[in-house]
């Protein structure tokens, strides 16, 4: 006997007709502003108390999140 799931043809994974609704463009601008501000503020605090590695990392992440604000 054959398993019916194995004989069924798979459809290739394709995006919906309207495209993917989620991604950098699918998240509201306010979220990116808030995330960028939080990351930069925490980075400044960490840099102020000599956690240079984590502070620099969060600063870079904050700047990366701010890239999504560029139109």
N, C-alpha and C positions, 0 to 999 in steps of 0.2 A: 504494500500500500504506500502511496505517496502522500506526503504532507501537503495540504492545500496551500499553506503559507509559503512553502518553497517553490511551488509552481507559479505563484502569482507574480506578475511582472511589476517591477518597481518603477515609479516615475522619478525622473531626475529631480533633484532639489533645485527649484527655480524660485526667484523672488516673485511676490505677487505682482499683478498687473500695474498697480500704482507704485511699486517699489517698496522697499522696506520702510516702515513707518517709525523705526526707532534707530537711533544713532546720534551723532553729535547734533544734527539738524533737528532731530525729533525731541530733544530735551529743551525746555524753555530757557530763555536767556537769563532769567532771574536765578535759575539754579546754577548756571556757570559763574555768574557774578558772586553769588554767595559762597560757592565752593572755592573760587579763587581767593576771595577775601579771607576766608577761614584758613586756608593753607598758607597764605603769605603772613598772616598775623601769627600763627603758630610757629612758622619758620623764624620770624623775627624774635619771638620769645626764646626759642631754642638757641638761636645764634647769640642772644644776649647772655645766656647762661653757659656758654662755651660748649654746646652740643653742635659742633660745626658740621659733622657729617649728616646728621638727621636734619639740621636746619637747612643746609644746602639742598638736600634731597627734597624737602617740602617746598622750598623756594622754587626749585625747578618744576615740581609738580603743579604748583600754583600758576606759574607762567604757562605751563602746557595747557592747563584748564582755561586760562585767559585767551589762548589762541582761538578758542571756539567763539569768542565774542567778536572777532574780526568779521565784518560782513563779506 
